[in-house]
């Protein structure tokens, strides 16, 4: 099974299997043609394969007549900002995000700094499939530049959205695990500007990550253990490309990645009310938080491209997902872990509370998440099985199958980023959530693998 995933605003695959230089060159030519030979900003994460993909991207964009601005090792939020600041036609972030080191991807960014929406993504893919690429002669090739001052401009931009003096007065100590990604070069000067003491963990940009990149409870164990022996006010885990964030209390208790979005929203909505946008799989904690401030919650497809696009069109104050991805709109146009961190620091300073106390404000639900390896040609069978199970229940088939009860909900869907089926159950009662989840996992396993016993 060749592992290539094509979603809204990105193409993701296993390097050396489905993600090849030839594929990247053709995708780069398609995007350069889409950008009509204008300026395109690129950045990359620290994976070993990102240098190879960068070379393919640069040559393909130049061949279509584009001017390329290369930011080097850069988190996606910085690429997004540079696109808007430099008035570029688009951007490409070369990053596998939360996936392990085998994977990499191209994220397509539009002129507004947001990931391409479904319509624009289809346009790029149509150009790719038709192979009708723009070509320029030797004397039509443009410059390949860098933007050495863009980081400073980005930091100035996001600090204008924060109460810098209030944060500085709190003199917070922050331990940050960068998982050997691109975040340290941004977070270090940001926290310095905010008067915080930074304690670095896994800060060196390396192709081999210290642990899996996603900021989940399991992946924050090292950071949590460190917090139990350090004098720090909080711990922070940033994804490889700075688009997702997780938190650990001063006592060394990791918060779920589902807590990050409502944690930020609870403070932001108190000072900047507005609609909230999220996806179908995100915890209902966000619904209760939004109700506190009289704000509606709009739910849409899973994926940053869908969530942020809906947030921008709905004039939302904040958009995010239970993965730890959060966009403060319209200050940024992408999930931005650095601005999210700044707002949590401001919340601690403004309310005079610890991170544990802020998390204690959140409504409590029990969520069970899991995944099952599933060949793409079996995903439909899994979905059909679950649809037949609940003919009389309220369901939402916008993205997979979401089944609701008065006290719980269950979501089953094929992943957009990996060859797996994802299963999520949530309820106020732990036993209820566990029962829904276990039954769903067992049923999905039987559909995919027959009556082979599911490993526990």
Secondary structure, DSSP 4 states (H G I P E B T S, - for coil): ---EEEETTEEEEEBTTTB-HHHHHHHHHHHHHHTTT-EEEEEE-S-TTHHHHHHHHHHHHHHTT-EEEEEEE--HHHHHHHHHHTT-SEEEEE--TTS-TTEEEEEEE-TTSSBP-HHHHHHHHHHHHHT------GGG---EE--TTHHHHHHHHHHTTS-HHHHHHH--EEEEE-TTSS-HHHHHHHHHHTTPEEEEES-S--SS-SS-SS--TGGGHHHHHHHTTS--SEEEEE-TTSSBEEEEETTS-BPPHHHHHHHHHHHHHHHS---EEEETTS-THHHHHHHHTT--EEEE-SSHHHHHHHHHHTT-SEEE-TTSBEEETTT-SS--HHHHHHHHHHHHHHHT--HHHHHHTS---EEEEEEEE--HHHHHHHHHHHHHHTTTSEEE-SSSEEEE-SSEEEEEEE-SSSSEEEEEEEESSHHHHHHHHHHHHHHHHHHHHTTPPPP-
